[in-house]
């Protein structure tokens, strides 16, 4: 039995508080850098995929805080500043700035996203067993997020969740509405950075658009999942999403009542496809946007 399967609600709340504290401090730092320092950027996977000095600085700060509090945990960070391999069974999955393009251009949808995760297999406490599983790429293990925080320092919104403990925006408990229909659904989505991936995403979007109220493309998957939890969109889906973009958001959305599913061929939620939606909508959206078999 892993150490985490024995975690009590109290310990899950402590993980959530650590995530929130690190997200708050990193968020304050990126605002400070945005306002008072030169932001420099380089490209990553393609000419349109950016990383800035603020992403790297925020990741460094988050790692420092987590390692100081929990030296036996593992850490996976988007910007590669962390390859900490611990023995506790907990892996922190962090995105120091989700919405880097927004950050560079001065749009408000930029968040710090921090998730405490465990491998989905093995013996789990009841509250953890109810969390959705998800995975990064095909070679990555299935994971469950047990505690999470997403902080948007530009709107001062702190979204948090713990397994079985619900999700909150600042101190307000979040929950989804009762009835939702596909033809009146407001659906968030996003696009990756490779031209080939964008072609597939455009095809899925053109199939979905005639069936729904409208689309929102805010530029931060983490924030999209929070807005779903807060009832400001009815669904979010994306193909080709990375694990650090969604690790915290899947728990925040699911603890607010969202379904979290993958594609129609049974591939789990994750890089291949993530559909997060009001339970009355999820299967219909999945049918329309899944990769064509
Ligand atoms: C991106 C954002 C965007 C999503 C992309 C992600 P980044 O993350 O979450 O909304 O559509 O797939 O890569 O690059 O800003 O960290």
Boltz pocket constraint, residues with backbone or C-beta under 6 A from the ligand:
constraints:
  - pocket:
      binder: B
      contacts: [[A, 50], [A, 95], [A, 97], [A, 98], [A, 99], [A, 100], [A, 101], [A, 189], [A, 190], [A, 191], [A, 192], [A, 193], [A, 218], [A, 219], [A, 220], [A, 221], [A, 222], [A, 238], [A, 239], [A, 240], [A, 241], [A, 242], [A, 245]]
      max_distance: 6.0
